Amino acid sequence: MSAVLQFLTVFAASLIGACVVVGFYALGTRLLAVAGRALFVEPAEFTDAITVITPEQAAKAQKKAEKARRKSPLSDGRKRAALTGAYACFVLCGAAVLYGLYLIIPYFHH
């Protein structure tokens, strides 16, 4: 197999793998939001941060996420299905990463 063909194979596998991981993560995050479990991460203080939100802004964002969760038009069964789908997407995302490591690690022994 020529070096160019090997390079193209690795390039294609990397591109497809990255799309799969990002796609499943994005879909999982969307399903979490649909299920009424919007992600809210407390802001961290970094000395070199470009933007830091104030505690008031953080409280406002938390309140908005809670309001959106209460206003969801989905039934409890659909919310549960969306939550299950979100967790399945995160599992598939992790499985794709682990499979990539499985493909790479045996070559370190040579």
Backbone torsions as a table, in degrees:
resi	resn	phi	psi	omega
1	MET	NA	130.5	-177.2
2	SER	-72.8	161.0	-178.4
3	ALA	-64.9	-34.8	-180.0
4	VAL	-66.9	-42.9	179.3
5	LEU	-65.6	-38.8	176.4
6	GLN	-63.8	-42.1	178.4
7	PHE	-62.2	-45.0	-179.6
8	LEU	-64.6	-35.3	177.3
9	THR	-64.6	-46.5	178.9
10	VAL	-65.6	-40.3	179.2
11	PHE	-61.7	-47.6	-179.6
12	ALA	-63.9	-43.0	179.4
13	ALA	-63.9	-39.9	178.6
14	SER	-65.9	-43.3	-179.4
15	LEU	-65.5	-45.1	178.9
16	ILE	-65.1	-43.6	179.0
17	GLY	-61.0	-43.2	179.0
18	ALA	-64.1	-41.5	178.7
19	CYS	-64.0	-39.4	179.6
20	VAL	-64.7	-47.6	-178.3
21	VAL	-63.2	-48.4	-179.3
22	VAL	-66.0	-39.8	179.5
23	GLY	-62.8	-47.2	179.2
24	PHE	-66.1	-37.5	178.6
25	TYR	-65.7	-44.0	179.6
26	ALA	-63.9	-43.7	179.0
27	LEU	-64.5	-40.9	177.3
28	GLY	-62.7	-41.3	178.0
29	THR	-64.8	-41.3	178.5
30	ARG	-64.3	-42.7	178.9
31	LEU	-65.5	-34.2	174.6
32	LEU	-61.7	-42.5	179.3
33	ALA	-65.6	-40.7	178.8
34	VAL	-64.1	-35.9	-179.0
35	ALA	-75.5	-2.8	-180.0
36	GLY	86.5	17.2	179.2
37	ARG	-114.9	53.6	-178.1
38	ALA	-55.7	138.2	-179.9
39	LEU	-72.7	130.0	173.9
40	PHE	-136.2	118.1	-178.9
41	VAL	-112.8	127.2	177.8
42	GLU	-60.3	136.3	-179.5
43	PRO	-68.1	142.9	177.7
44	ALA	-103.3	149.3	177.6
45	GLU	-92.7	118.6	176.1
46	PHE	-117.9	142.1	-178.1
47	THR	-70.6	-28.1	-177.5
48	ASP	-112.1	25.2	-177.9
49	ALA	-69.7	144.7	178.0
50	ILE	-74.0	-47.3	177.2
51	THR	-133.9	138.3	176.7
52	VAL	-127.7	126.9	179.7
53	ILE	-86.1	151.3	-179.0
54	THR	-78.3	162.0	175.6
55	PRO	-58.5	-32.8	177.5
56	GLU	-65.4	-41.3	177.5
57	GLN	-65.9	-37.8	178.2
58	ALA	-64.9	-42.1	178.5
59	ALA	-65.0	-38.3	178.4
60	LYS	-64.9	-42.0	178.7
61	ALA	-65.5	-39.6	177.9
62	GLN	-64.0	-42.6	179.3
63	LYS	-63.9	-40.3	178.7
64	LYS	-64.7	-40.5	178.2
65	ALA	-64.8	-40.4	177.9
66	GLU	-65.0	-40.5	179.1
67	LYS	-64.8	-42.4	178.7
68	ALA	-63.6	-36.3	179.5
69	ARG	-65.5	-41.2	-179.4
70	ARG	-71.5	-29.8	-176.6
71	LYS	-84.9	-1.0	-175.4
72	SER	-58.5	129.5	-178.6
73	PRO	-80.9	-3.0	-176.1
74	LEU	-77.8	148.6	174.8
75	SER	-73.0	167.4	179.8
76	ASP	-61.8	-36.8	179.1
77	GLY	-64.4	-40.9	178.9
78	ARG	-70.4	-37.4	176.2
79	LYS	-62.4	-41.8	178.9
80	ARG	-64.7	-39.8	177.9
81	ALA	-65.2	-40.5	178.2
82	ALA	-65.5	-39.4	178.7
83	LEU	-66.1	-41.5	176.9
84	THR	-63.3	-41.8	177.1
85	GLY	-62.9	-38.4	178.5
86	ALA	-63.3	-46.4	179.0
87	TYR	-63.8	-37.2	178.0
88	ALA	-63.7	-40.2	177.8
89	CYS	-63.1	-41.4	179.3
90	PHE	-66.9	-36.2	176.9
91	VAL	-65.5	-43.5	178.7
92	LEU	-64.9	-36.2	176.8
93	CYS	-62.6	-46.6	177.7
94	GLY	-65.0	-37.9	178.8
95	ALA	-64.6	-37.8	177.8
96	ALA	-64.4	-40.5	178.1
97	VAL	-65.7	-45.3	179.5
98	LEU	-63.7	-37.3	177.6
99	TYR	-65.2	-39.3	175.9
100	GLY	-61.8	-41.2	176.6
101	LEU	-65.5	-39.0	177.8
102	TYR	-60.4	-37.6	179.5
103	LEU	-72.5	-30.9	-175.6
104	ILE	-85.7	-42.9	-169.7
105	ILE	-59.4	-40.7	-179.3
106	PRO	-59.6	-23.7	-178.2
107	TYR	-80.0	-7.8	177.1
108	PHE	-78.7	-13.1	-178.5
109	HIS	-82.4	-11.5	-176.9
110	HIS	-87.9	NA	NA
